Amino acid sequence: MTELKLQAIEARKASRILAKAGTEQKNKALLAIAEALIKRQDEWLDANRTDMELARENGIRGALLDRLALNEKRILEIADAVKEVSLLPDPLSENEGSFTRPNGLKITKRRVPLGVIAIIYEARPNVTVDAAVLCLKSGNACILRGGKEAINSNRAVVQIMKDALMEAGLPSGCINLVQNTDRSTAQELMGLTGYIDVLIPRGGPGLIRSVTENSHVPVIRTGEGVCHVYVDRDADLELGAKVLHNAKCSRPSVCNAAECLLLHESVAGDFLKKTVPLLASSQVELRADEEIMTVIDALEAENEDLFSKTPVVPAAPEDWDTEFGDYILAIHMVHSYQEAVDFISEHGTEHSECIITDNYKTAMSFLDDIDAAAVYVNASTRFTDGGEFGLGVEIGISTQKLHARGPMGLKELTSIKYVVLGQGQIR
């Protein structure tokens, strides 16, 4: 029997104990984890430094290094997020309603854990904590399979959390880390039906597609974010420039960052005048279609300094479907509102989409016309986040429609059990 299957068996046993643990005990464990993260942060930071050194040696670029990096401030924020989860309502204490049938049967819909949740993710050690504590509070055991870039960081923090669990009287098997980061372990996880109840991939589009296409375990698809900002003909351009800058530059490596700007032809030049200086502060590379390139050429003729700090290259067809995860922005001109909607429908990933407009009717149409987990009017796509939505930390952003959609918090990690009380009724 493989090491991974043994872990899955241990997780299954632990899940039965955790499912019956009360809210008080689970919160005690969460607070113990938060305290241990601060008290033992030097262990985690030392392990992270090793990962960072190896990442630099392997040529990992800036935006991905940012995902991997830890510091005292980030650890404090992670610990605070764990405390916030302890304050959230326990979804298992909520019933979804009850009713009595004419024959006297009393039927109640009760929330129950999914069981054992496996998460495959990439180089973000904070996800290790986020996933573990959300599973813990919702009564699920977890098996975490992070990327090789973060293996030392993940080993350190999982041990810290396991020790805290045992202090709180819960089995250490509630949280498990796959020690081998070879592709073979990901493939094995995908085949552990009967041991794992659901598999959640969290990372780049390649990872998500691989898991979705190859897993025999049920999958919740998350994270793939080709997000658009559409600047309408009736837009407030100052507001739009501010929103776009935040959506693209505040943290370009995450899935809710904007990857493509759609400009209505009537405002293209004026908007670029306002937004390019902001984007230049982060040295964003623009990948423009032919019509936008023509506008840029005209603007450069007026002011040759406007694009002096902003690289501009012609867009390739694949740019419209690429999640760059970097300081790169594709720009496409549209000639009507409907063309913008059609473009998003063709190239979006149903994650987060934004319109900038002061036209109420157009805004309401956009909310109806765009099929995505989150649709915004005059606000940054970066708000598609469990914490920003008041859910605490999240286990991912679901871009599918079955079971869960959007930021996945505690409730999304549970299912329903019908509890039926009778007095000898027969059918």
N, C-alpha and C positions, 0 to 999 in steps of 0.2 A: 504494500500500500504506500502511495506517495506521501511525502510530507504535506503537500497541499490538501490531500484528501483527509489526512489526520487532523489538520487544522479545521477543515469544514465540519468534521464530526464533533470536534470540541466546540465549535461555534454553535452547532445545532443543539448540543446539550446545554450550553450556556444560555441560548435563546429561550429555552423553556423556563429557566429560573428567572431570567430577566423579565419575561412576559408577565410574571406574577409579582414582580417587585412593585412596591407602592411608590407613589409620587415622592414621598418623603425620602425614601432610600435612594431613589435615582437622583434627586436634587442634591443629596448629601455627597454622592459620588461625583457629580458635576462640580460642586464647589471644591471638593478635594482635588480634582483635576486642575481647576483654575489656580488654586493655591500652589500646587506642585509645579505648574508651568513657570511661575514666577520664581519660586524657591530654587528650582533646579535649572534655571535658564542657561547657566554657564555650560551645562552638559549639552544642551540643545544647540547653543551658539558654536561651541567647539566642533560639533559634528557638522554643522552647516558650513563652517569655514572650510572644512575638508571638501565638502561637496562643491563649494564655490571655486576652490583652487582647481579641482579636477575639471570643472565646467570650463574655466578659462583656458586650461591646457587643451581642451577638446574643441576650442573655437566657438563656443556658444556665444551668440550675440546679445547685445545689450538688453532688449526687451525681455528675452527669456531669462537672462541673469536676474532681472528685477523680480520675476516670478519666484525664483529660487531663493533669493536673499532673505535672511532674517536679521533683525537687530532688536535692541531692547524695546524700542517703541512698538514695533510690530508684535512682539511677544506680549506686551502689555495689552495691545488691542485684541489679540487672539484670546487672552485670558478673560478680558472684559466681555467678549462675545460669549464665552462659555457661561459666565455668570448670568448674562442676559437670557440664555436658553433655560437656565434653572428657574428663572422668574416667569417663563411662558407657561400658559395652561398646558396641563398634561392631556394630550389628545385621547389617551386611553380612559380618562375619567369622564369623557363626554359620551353620552348616548345620542344617537341620531333620531330619537323619537320612539314612541311605543304606541300600540293600539291594541284593542281587544276585538276579536272576531265575533260574529253572531253566535258561534258555538262555544264561546267562553275562553278560547285560547288567547293568552296575552303574549304578544309578539313585540320584541324590542330589538332595535338595530344598535349593536354595540361595536365600538371601534376596537380593533385588535391589531397587534403588530403584523408586519409582513412575514417576519421570521428571521432569516439570515439574508443580509444584503451584502453583495460584493460590489466594490467600487474600483474601477480601473481608471487611473488618472495619471497626469504627467508631473512636471517638475514644480509642484507648488506645495511645500510642506504644511502650509496653513490648512489646505484641504484635508490633510490627515486628521487634524483636530476637528475641523468643522464636521466632517462626515461621521467621525466617531461619536461626538457628543449628540448630534441629531439622532443617530441610530439609538444611542443609549436612552435619551429622554423618551423616544417613541417606542421603546421596548424591544428593539431589534439588536441582535448581534451583528457584527460586521466583519468582513474580510477585506482588507485594504491592500490594493496592489498599485503602488506608486511607480513613478519612472525611475530609471537607474540614476539619473542626475541627482535625485534627492534621497537616495537610499540610506545614507548615513544619518541625515536629519530625521528621516522617518523612523529608523530603528531607535534613535534616542528618544523621540517624543512618544512613541508607542510604549516603550518600557516605562516611561514616566507615567503615562495614563494607566497602564496595567497595574502598577504599584498602588496608584491612588484608588483604583477600583477595589482592590483587595482590602485596603484600609477601610473602605466603606461597606465591606461585607458582600460584595458581588464577585462572581468568578472572573478571573483574568481573561477567560475565553470569550468574553463579550466583545473584546477588541482584538483583532488578529491582523498581523502584517505578513504579506507574502515576502519571504526573504530573498527569493531568486527573481530577478527582474528580466530574465530571458523571455523571449516571446512565447516559449513553450508553456510558461505558467499562465499567461493570459489565455492561451488556447485551452489549457486544462480547466481553468475557471469557467470558460464558456460551455464546457461539457458536464459540469457537476450538477446535473439535474437530480433532484431528490435530496440534495444537500444544501443548495443555494436556491432561494425563492425568487430573487430578482437581481439583475446585474445592471449597474449604472455606469456607463462610460462618461468620463468628464475630461475633455481635452480638445485637441485639434480635430479637424474634419477627418483626417486619415484614421485616427484611432476610433472615432465614433462610427464611421462607416464599416470598419473592420469588425467591430463588435456586433453591430446591428446585423451584418450579413452572415456572420459565422456562428453566433451564439445559439446553443440549444436551450439555454436558460432564458426565461423572459427578460426583455431589455426595456429600460426606459431611456429613450434617446435624449441626450442633453447637449447643450453648449454650442453647437455649430452656429456661428453668428456672422453672416454677411448682412450687416445692418446699414440702412440707408437714412440719410437726411435729405428730404425734399424741400427745397426753398421755392415756395409758390409765388405766383405773380403778385399776390397781395400780401407778401411777407413784410414784417418789420425787419429790415436788413441788419440793423445794429443788434437786435435780439438774436437773429439767426446766426450771425457771426460768433457771438458769445456761446450759443448753444453748440454749434458745430465744433468750435475749439475745444470745449469740454468733452464732447462726445468722442472726438478723435484723439485728443492729446493727454487727457487726465491720466489714462492708463491704457495705452494702445494694445497691450498684450492680452486683454481680457475679452470675453466673448460678446460683451454688450457695448464694445467700442464701435464707433461708426467706421465703415470701410468704404462707403460710396456716397458721394454727394450728387444729387440730381438738381440741376438748376433750370428754372423756367427761362426761356429765351429772353423774355422782357426784362429780367433782372440780373442776368448772368454777369455782365460787366460791372455793374454797380456793386453787386455782392462780392465779387472777387476783390475789388478795391478795398473792401472792409475786412474781409476774412484773411487775405494773404499775409498781411503784417502779423496777425495773431498766429497763423500756422508757421510763419517763418521763425518765430521764437522757439519752436521745437524742431525746426529744420525738416518739416514734413515734405516728403516727395509727392508731387502731384502727377497723376497719370491721366491725361486728358484725351477725350475723343477729338475728332477733327474739328468740329464746330467750336468746342471750347478752346482748342489750340488757336483758332482764328481770332477769338476774342482776346486771348492772352497776347498774341502778336500785336494787336491794336493797342492794348493797354501798355505794353512795353514801349511802343512808339511814342506814347504820351509821357510815360515815366519809366525810364530804363532801370531805375533803382527798385521798382516795386517787387520784381521777382529775383533780385540779386542774391537773396539768401534762401530762395525756394527752388529746389530742383524741379524741372518740368520735363516730362517725357511723354511721347505718344502712348496712349493706352493700347494694350493688346486685348484680343477677344476674351482671353482667360481672366483678365483683371476684374471683369464684372462678376465673376463667380468665386473670387478668391478672398479668404479670410486672412488678411496680411499679418495681423498681430504685431504690427510695427508702425513706425511713423510714415505710412504710405496711405494716400487717399486717391481713389479713382473718382473722376468727375465726368458726368455725362449730361449733355443738354437735352431738355425735352421741350416740346412745343405746346403742350397742353397738360392739364391735370390728368386726363385719362391716360396719356402716354406715360406719365410717371407711375401711375397705378399698375399699368401693364408691365412696365420694366421691373418694378419691385416684385410683382407676382411671378415673373420669369426667373429672376436672379436671386431673390431673397431666400432665406432659410427659415422663415416663420419664427424668428427670434424677437427682434425689436425694430420697429420702424417709426420714423418721425416726420411730421410735416411742420414747416414754419409758415404760418399764415395768419392774417387778421380777419380773414373771411370766415364767418361762423358757419355758413352753409358748406363751404369747401372742407372745413375742419371736420364737421359731422359726417360728411360723405367719406372722408378718409378713414375715419374710425370704423365705418361700416364696410368699406371696400377692401381694406387690407386684412389679410388672414395671417395673423402673427400672434405669438404669445403675449406681447405687449405692444400697444400702439400709442404713440405720443403726439400731442399737439403742443408745440412751442416749449418743449422740454427735452433735456438730454437723454439719449438712450442709456446712459450710464446708470440710470436709476433702476434698471431691471436687475434687482439684487434683493436677496432675502432680507437683509438688514434694512435696506431703504424702504422696503414694503412693510416693515414691521413684523417680519416673520422670524427675527433672529438670524443666525447664520443659515446658509442654505446648503443643500447637498448637490445642487445643480440647477440649471434652467432647462426645463423640459420643453422641447420644440415639437413634441407630438401631441396628439389629442386624447388618446386613451389613458385612463387612470389619472394622470396629472398633466398640467400645462403651466408653463411659466416657472417662477422661483419655487423650488420644492422645499417646504419647511416640514414641520413635525407632522401635520395632518396628512400630508401627501405620502408619508412613509407608513401609513396604516391602511387597513382594509376594514371590511364589515363582517361581522358575525351576527346572524339572526338567533336570538335567544327566545325559545318558545316555552312558556309555562302552561301546563295543562292539568286537568283533573280526571284523566282517564278517557279523554275524547279519542274516538277512532273515526276513520274515514270510511 
